[in-house]
Amino acid sequence: MNVILNDVFTKRQLITTYSITELAALVHDGQVKLRHLNKLHVRAIKKYILENVVNEQIYFPPMVANVASLGTKKPLEFTIVDGNQRLAALCQIEELGYRAAKSDNPEEMKKGYKLLHFIQHTEVAIQIFEGLSEEELDQLYIDLNTKGKKVALSKRIAFDSRSELNIITNTILKANTQLKLAGVEIEKVAVVRPKNKKLLSLTHLRQIVGTFITGNMTINTSENEKFETFLVAEEYVELINVWFHELFRLYPPERIGDIQVSMLANHPLLLSVALFANKGLGKYPFEERKKEMVKRMRRLKDINFSSENTIWKEFKGSTRGGYYYLANDKANLVKIVRWLEVQGR
């Protein structure tokens, strides 16, 4: 690829590409220097490459480097400013490819051969600055890693084609009319009661979807967490839609998110109801699981979910602004689920 040289800015810079094998050789010979290496981060990037190489869905922004002096040709000696972990991972994946290619598992073997092909035929872009001082190097690194705007959760859920958790969440969010009526907070990270009367935040909706996928207590649903699935995505979508239908039979969607009247506006209670409905059913066939879930939900019809019901104060929580908020910790959720099981016999 041609070198693109730019003299507009105070510091001269260029953008060019290098093959992975070329970069690996330059790093090995000490011509390209790396800074600030983090082994755990490097390992995570190698895992990302291996998991996505078969579908050819590996996306890296250009790395950034510094060189003493720029000529008309691409430099063969420079220091990486941003992208150290990416470059270190790219330099180490050949061994990973050979190991996977020797695996007895056909899927792993396929990944290995695909990775070796990827190494031989891929080039990566590097933006190279000329003559940055140590102070400027450090400032550039900080600016690159702190000034960029993080992609909003709503956008990650809408556009993430790899995460089944996000795909299912997005499908529910778009199509469930009762849930739209109850309200899902998309713009803000959290639902602040009592002013906000939307039932869920987007994060909490993902957490409930995660509970359906695992069939058990899924408290954290991080971006990189992997879930073993036993049903297809469409079946999980139907299960969750049926659950919301049964939930809104217990309390109407128009007021379920109003903490002044509905205790289900407390996310720990809502999550506990989801846990109760799914507990132990993660590996059940779809129809059997749906039937049992509906049966459990209908056993809760006699519970008074009003915020005025004093039973809720038997669970860990605190009073703020005249309203009781349940504590969102595992021990409290377990206690609430056990209580729901007793009520639902």
C-alpha positions as CSV (number, residue, x, y, z in Angstrom):
1,M,0.0,0.0,0.0
2,N,1.2,3.6,-0.7
3,V,2.5,5.7,2.1
4,I,0.2,8.7,2.8
5,L,2.3,11.5,4.2
6,N,0.7,14.6,5.8
7,D,2.4,17.9,6.6
8,V,-0.7,19.9,7.7
9,F,-0.3,19.4,11.4
10,T,2.5,20.6,13.6
11,K,4.0,17.1,13.7
12,R,4.5,15.3,10.3
13,Q,2.7,12.0,10.1
14,L,1.9,9.2,7.7
15,I,-0.5,6.3,7.5
16,T,0.8,3.1,5.9
17,T,0.3,-0.7,6.3
18,Y,2.4,-3.6,7.3
19,S,1.8,-7.3,7.0
20,I,1.5,-9.3,10.3
21,T,4.5,-11.4,9.4
22,E,6.5,-8.2,8.6
23,L,5.6,-6.6,11.9
24,A,6.4,-9.8,13.8
25,A,9.8,-9.9,12.3
26,L,10.5,-6.2,13.1
27,V,9.4,-6.7,16.7
28,H,11.5,-9.8,17.0
29,D,14.6,-8.0,15.7
30,G,14.0,-5.0,18.1
31,Q,13.3,-2.6,15.3
32,V,9.7,-2.0,16.5
33,K,9.5,-1.2,20.2
34,L,6.4,-1.9,22.4
35,R,5.4,0.0,25.6
36,H,3.0,-0.7,28.4
37,L,2.3,-4.4,27.8
38,N,-0.5,-6.1,29.8
39,K,-0.5,-9.9,29.5
40,L,-4.2,-10.3,30.4
41,H,-5.2,-7.8,27.7
42,V,-2.9,-9.5,25.1
43,R,-4.5,-12.8,26.0
44,A,-8.0,-11.4,25.6
45,I,-7.2,-10.0,22.2
46,K,-5.7,-13.3,21.0
47,K,-8.9,-15.0,22.2
48,Y,-11.0,-12.4,20.3
49,I,-9.0,-13.1,17.1
50,L,-9.3,-16.9,17.4
51,E,-13.0,-16.8,18.1
52,N,-13.8,-14.5,15.1
53,V,-11.3,-15.5,12.5
54,V,-13.6,-18.1,10.8
55,N,-16.3,-15.5,10.2
56,E,-13.7,-12.9,9.2
57,Q,-15.1,-10.5,11.7
58,I,-11.9,-9.0,13.2
59,Y,-11.9,-5.2,13.5
60,F,-9.0,-3.2,14.7
61,P,-8.5,0.6,14.5
62,P,-5.1,1.7,13.1
63,M,-2.2,1.5,15.6
64,V,-0.3,4.7,16.4
65,A,3.5,5.0,16.4
66,N,6.4,7.5,16.7
67,V,9.5,7.7,14.6
68,A,12.6,9.9,14.8
69,S,12.4,11.1,11.2
70,L,10.0,10.4,8.3
71,G,11.2,9.8,4.7
72,T,9.2,9.0,1.6
73,K,9.2,5.3,2.4
74,K,7.5,3.5,5.3
75,P,9.7,3.3,8.4
76,L,11.2,0.0,9.5
77,E,12.1,1.3,13.0
78,F,9.6,3.0,15.3
79,T,7.9,2.9,18.8
80,I,4.3,1.9,19.2
81,V,2.3,4.6,21.1
82,D,-1.2,3.0,21.0
83,G,-1.9,-0.5,20.0
84,N,0.8,-2.3,22.0
85,Q,-1.5,-5.0,23.2
86,R,-2.9,-5.6,19.7
87,L,0.5,-5.8,18.1
88,A,1.8,-8.1,20.8
89,A,-1.2,-10.4,20.3
90,L,-0.7,-10.4,16.5
91,C,2.9,-11.4,17.0
92,Q,1.9,-14.3,19.2
93,I,-1.0,-15.8,17.3
94,E,1.0,-17.9,14.9
95,E,1.8,-20.4,17.7
96,L,-1.9,-20.4,18.7
97,G,-2.8,-21.2,15.0
98,Y,-0.4,-24.1,14.8
99,R,-1.7,-25.5,18.1
100,A,-5.3,-25.2,17.1
101,A,-4.6,-26.8,13.7
102,K,-3.3,-29.9,15.4
103,S,-6.4,-30.3,17.6
104,D,-8.6,-33.4,17.4
105,N,-11.7,-31.1,17.5
106,P,-12.7,-30.3,13.9
107,E,-14.0,-26.8,14.8
108,E,-10.7,-25.9,16.6
109,M,-8.7,-27.4,13.6
110,K,-10.7,-25.2,11.2
111,K,-10.0,-22.1,13.4
112,G,-6.3,-23.0,13.4
113,Y,-6.0,-23.2,9.6
114,K,-8.1,-20.1,9.1
115,L,-5.8,-18.2,11.6
116,L,-2.7,-19.3,9.8
117,H,-4.2,-18.1,6.5
118,F,-5.2,-14.8,8.3
119,I,-1.6,-14.3,9.4
120,Q,-0.1,-14.8,6.0
121,H,-2.6,-12.6,4.1
122,T,-3.5,-9.7,6.4
123,E,-2.1,-6.2,6.7
124,V,-2.7,-3.7,9.5
125,A,-2.7,0.1,9.4
126,I,-0.3,2.2,11.4
127,Q,-0.5,6.0,11.8
128,I,3.1,7.2,12.4
129,F,4.1,10.6,13.9
130,E,7.5,12.2,13.5
131,G,9.7,13.3,16.4
132,L,7.4,13.2,19.4
133,S,9.1,13.8,22.7
134,E,8.6,11.4,25.7
135,E,6.2,13.9,27.2
136,E,4.3,14.1,23.9
137,L,4.2,10.3,23.6
138,D,2.7,9.9,27.0
139,Q,0.1,12.7,26.4
140,L,-0.9,11.2,23.0
141,Y,-1.4,7.8,24.6
142,I,-3.6,9.3,27.4
143,D,-5.6,11.4,24.8
144,L,-6.2,8.4,22.6
145,N,-7.4,6.2,25.4
146,T,-9.5,8.8,27.4
147,K,-10.9,11.3,24.9
148,G,-12.8,8.9,22.7
149,K,-16.6,8.5,23.3
150,K,-17.7,5.1,24.5
151,V,-20.4,3.5,22.4
152,A,-23.7,3.7,24.2
153,L,-25.2,0.4,25.4
154,S,-28.3,1.0,23.2
155,K,-26.0,1.1,20.1
156,R,-24.1,-2.0,21.2
157,I,-27.3,-3.9,21.6
158,A,-28.7,-2.6,18.4
159,F,-25.7,-3.3,16.2
160,D,-23.9,-6.3,17.9
161,S,-24.3,-9.2,15.6
162,R,-22.1,-11.6,17.6
163,S,-23.7,-11.5,21.0
164,E,-26.8,-13.7,21.3
165,L,-27.6,-11.9,24.5
166,N,-27.7,-8.5,22.7
167,I,-29.6,-9.9,19.7
168,I,-32.3,-11.3,21.9
169,T,-32.5,-8.2,24.0
170,N,-32.8,-6.0,20.9
171,T,-35.6,-8.2,19.5
172,I,-37.6,-8.1,22.7
173,L,-37.0,-4.3,23.0
174,K,-38.3,-3.7,19.5
175,A,-41.3,-6.0,19.4
176,N,-42.9,-6.4,22.8
177,T,-45.7,-3.8,22.9
178,Q,-46.6,-4.4,26.6
179,L,-43.0,-3.8,27.6
180,K,-42.9,-0.6,25.5
181,L,-46.0,0.5,27.5
182,A,-44.2,-0.4,30.8
183,G,-41.2,1.5,29.6
184,V,-37.5,0.7,29.1
185,E,-34.9,3.4,29.9
186,I,-32.6,3.6,27.0
187,E,-30.9,7.0,27.3
188,K,-29.8,6.8,30.9
189,V,-27.6,4.2,32.6
190,A,-30.0,3.7,35.5
191,V,-33.7,4.2,36.4
192,V,-33.9,6.8,39.2
193,R,-37.0,6.4,41.3
194,P,-39.5,7.8,42.0
195,K,-39.4,10.3,39.2
196,N,-38.6,7.8,36.5
197,K,-41.6,5.3,36.1
198,K,-40.1,3.2,33.4
199,L,-40.0,-0.5,34.5
200,L,-36.4,-1.3,33.4
201,S,-33.1,0.1,32.3
202,L,-31.6,-1.4,29.2
203,T,-28.9,-3.0,31.4
204,H,-31.5,-4.6,33.6
205,L,-33.4,-5.9,30.6
206,R,-30.1,-7.6,29.4
207,Q,-29.7,-9.1,32.9
208,I,-33.2,-10.6,32.7
209,V,-32.5,-12.0,29.2
210,G,-29.3,-13.5,30.6
211,T,-31.3,-15.2,33.3
212,F,-33.5,-16.9,30.6
213,I,-30.5,-18.0,28.6
214,T,-28.8,-19.6,31.6
215,G,-31.8,-20.6,33.6
216,N,-30.2,-19.6,36.8
217,M,-28.9,-16.6,38.8
218,T,-27.1,-14.5,36.3
219,I,-26.1,-11.3,38.1
220,N,-23.4,-10.1,35.7
221,T,-23.9,-10.0,32.0
222,S,-20.6,-8.4,30.8
223,E,-19.9,-7.8,27.1
224,N,-17.4,-10.6,26.9
225,E,-19.3,-13.2,28.9
226,K,-20.1,-16.3,27.0
227,F,-23.3,-18.4,27.6
228,E,-24.0,-21.9,26.7
229,T,-27.4,-22.0,25.0
230,F,-29.8,-24.9,24.8
231,L,-32.5,-23.3,22.7
232,V,-32.4,-21.3,19.5
233,A,-32.7,-17.5,19.7
234,E,-36.4,-17.5,18.5
235,E,-37.3,-19.8,21.4
236,Y,-35.7,-17.6,24.0
237,V,-37.5,-14.6,22.5
238,E,-40.8,-16.4,22.8
239,L,-40.1,-17.5,26.4
240,I,-39.3,-14.0,27.5
241,N,-42.3,-12.5,25.7
242,V,-44.5,-15.1,27.4
243,W,-42.9,-14.3,30.8
244,F,-43.6,-10.6,30.3
245,H,-47.2,-11.4,29.4
246,E,-47.6,-13.3,32.6
247,L,-45.8,-10.6,34.6
248,F,-48.3,-8.0,33.3
249,R,-51.1,-10.2,34.4
250,L,-49.8,-9.8,37.9
251,Y,-49.5,-6.1,37.6
252,P,-50.6,-3.8,34.7
253,P,-47.8,-2.4,32.5
254,E,-49.1,1.1,32.8
255,R,-48.2,1.4,36.5
256,I,-45.7,-1.5,37.2
257,G,-42.7,0.9,37.1
258,D,-44.2,3.4,39.6
259,I,-42.5,2.8,42.9
260,Q,-45.3,4.7,44.7
261,V,-47.7,1.8,44.0
262,S,-45.7,-1.1,42.6
263,M,-43.0,-3.1,44.4
264,L,-42.1,-4.6,41.1
265,A,-40.5,-1.3,40.2
266,N,-37.8,-2.5,42.6
267,H,-35.4,-4.3,40.2
268,P,-34.2,-6.9,42.7
269,L,-37.8,-8.1,43.1
270,L,-38.4,-8.1,39.3
271,L,-35.2,-10.1,38.8
272,S,-36.2,-12.5,41.6
273,V,-39.5,-13.2,39.8
274,A,-37.5,-14.0,36.6
275,L,-35.1,-16.2,38.6
276,F,-38.1,-18.0,40.2
277,A,-39.7,-18.6,36.9
278,N,-36.5,-20.0,35.3
279,K,-34.8,-21.8,38.2
280,G,-33.5,-25.2,37.2
281,L,-35.1,-25.0,33.7
282,G,-32.1,-24.0,31.7
283,K,-31.7,-27.4,29.9
284,Y,-35.4,-28.2,29.5
285,P,-36.9,-28.6,26.0
286,F,-38.7,-25.5,24.9
287,E,-42.4,-26.5,25.2
288,E,-41.8,-28.2,28.5
289,R,-39.9,-25.2,29.9
290,K,-42.6,-22.7,28.7
291,K,-45.4,-24.7,30.2
292,E,-43.6,-25.0,33.6
293,M,-42.7,-21.3,33.6
294,V,-46.3,-20.2,32.9
295,K,-47.4,-22.5,35.7
296,R,-45.0,-21.0,38.2
297,M,-45.9,-17.4,37.2
298,R,-49.6,-18.1,37.7
299,R,-49.0,-19.4,41.2
300,L,-47.9,-15.9,42.2
301,K,-51.4,-14.4,41.4
302,D,-52.4,-14.0,45.1
303,I,-49.2,-12.1,46.1
304,N,-49.8,-8.4,46.9
305,F,-47.2,-6.6,44.9
306,S,-48.2,-3.2,46.3
307,S,-45.4,-1.0,47.7
308,E,-47.6,-0.6,50.8
309,N,-47.4,-4.3,51.6
310,T,-45.2,-4.5,54.8
311,I,-43.9,-8.0,53.9
312,W,-41.2,-6.5,51.7
313,K,-39.5,-5.0,54.7
314,E,-38.6,-8.5,55.8
315,F,-36.0,-8.5,53.1
316,K,-32.8,-6.5,53.2
317,G,-33.2,-3.0,51.9
318,S,-33.4,0.7,52.8
319,T,-35.9,3.5,52.9
320,R,-35.2,6.5,50.8
321,G,-37.6,9.3,50.2
322,G,-40.4,7.4,51.9
323,Y,-40.0,4.3,49.6
324,Y,-38.5,1.0,50.4
325,Y,-35.7,-0.2,48.1
326,L,-34.6,-3.8,48.2
327,A,-30.9,-4.6,48.3
328,N,-29.5,-5.9,45.0
329,D,-27.2,-8.5,46.3
330,K,-27.0,-12.3,45.8
331,A,-28.0,-13.3,49.3
332,N,-31.1,-11.1,49.2
333,L,-32.1,-12.4,45.8
334,V,-31.8,-16.0,47.0
335,K,-34.0,-15.2,50.0
336,I,-36.7,-13.5,47.8
337,V,-36.7,-16.4,45.4
338,R,-37.1,-18.9,48.2
339,W,-40.0,-16.8,49.5
340,L,-41.6,-16.8,46.1
341,E,-41.3,-20.6,45.9
342,V,-43.1,-20.9,49.2
343,Q,-45.9,-18.5,48.0
344,G,-46.1,-20.3,44.7
345,R,-46.7,-23.8,46.0
